[in-house]
Amino acid sequence: MRKISDKGELIRQSIVDYMKSYQAENGVLPTFAEIQDAMGFASKSTVAYYMDILVRDGKVKKVESNLRRSYYMPL
């Protein structure tokens, strides 16, 4: 039986996998709207919630900017 925290980890890993795949195909990371659509989230605030966790965990880096795509994946 899976723990509740495992569901969150699975979602976060799915987001990271999607971001890597999108970046490989398009040369840039997806927007929040594109992540929202791909993950089936109801709102962009859900994407922001998970992105904050991914930044905290070091899987995604955030650049302080007004640019639409202000995140990047560390190598």
C-alpha positions as CSV (number, residue, x, y, z in Angstrom):
1,M,0.0,0.0,0.0
2,R,1.3,3.4,-1.0
3,K,1.6,6.2,1.5
4,I,0.1,9.6,0.8
5,S,3.6,11.2,0.5
6,D,4.4,8.7,-2.2
7,K,1.6,10.2,-4.4
8,G,3.2,13.7,-4.1
9,E,6.6,12.2,-5.0
10,L,5.1,10.5,-8.0
11,I,3.5,13.8,-9.1
12,R,6.7,15.7,-8.7
13,Q,8.7,13.1,-10.6
14,S,6.1,13.1,-13.4
15,I,6.5,16.9,-13.6
16,V,10.3,16.6,-13.8
17,D,10.0,13.9,-16.5
18,Y,7.6,16.0,-18.5
19,M,9.8,19.1,-18.2
20,K,12.9,17.2,-19.4
21,S,11.0,15.7,-22.3
22,Y,9.5,19.0,-23.3
23,Q,12.9,20.7,-23.1
24,A,14.5,18.0,-25.2
25,E,11.9,18.5,-27.9
26,N,11.5,22.3,-27.8
27,G,14.7,23.7,-26.4
28,V,12.9,25.5,-23.6
29,L,11.0,24.4,-20.5
30,P,7.2,24.4,-20.6
31,T,5.1,27.2,-19.2
32,F,2.9,26.7,-16.1
33,A,-0.1,26.5,-18.5
34,E,1.5,23.7,-20.5
35,I,2.4,21.8,-17.3
36,Q,-1.1,22.3,-16.0
37,D,-2.5,20.8,-19.2
38,A,-0.1,17.9,-19.3
39,M,-0.6,16.9,-15.7
40,G,-4.4,17.5,-15.7
41,F,-4.3,20.1,-12.9
42,A,-7.3,22.3,-12.3
43,S,-5.3,25.5,-11.9
44,K,-1.8,27.0,-12.3
45,S,-1.6,27.5,-8.6
46,T,-1.3,23.7,-8.3
47,V,1.7,23.9,-10.7
48,A,3.2,26.7,-8.6
49,Y,2.8,24.6,-5.5
50,Y,4.7,21.7,-7.0
51,M,7.3,24.0,-8.6
52,D,8.0,25.5,-5.2
53,I,8.7,22.0,-3.8
54,L,10.9,21.1,-6.8
55,V,12.9,24.3,-6.2
56,R,13.2,23.6,-2.5
57,D,14.4,20.0,-3.4
58,G,16.9,21.3,-5.9
59,K,15.4,19.6,-8.9
60,V,14.5,22.9,-10.6
61,K,16.2,26.2,-10.2
62,K,14.3,29.5,-10.3
63,V,15.7,32.7,-11.8
64,E,14.4,36.0,-10.4
65,S,13.0,37.5,-13.5
66,N,9.8,38.9,-15.1
67,L,10.3,36.4,-17.9
68,R,7.6,33.9,-18.7
69,R,10.0,31.0,-18.4
70,S,12.0,31.8,-15.2
71,Y,12.9,28.2,-14.3
72,Y,15.6,25.9,-15.5
73,M,16.7,22.4,-14.9
74,P,20.2,22.0,-13.3
75,L,22.6,19.6,-15.1
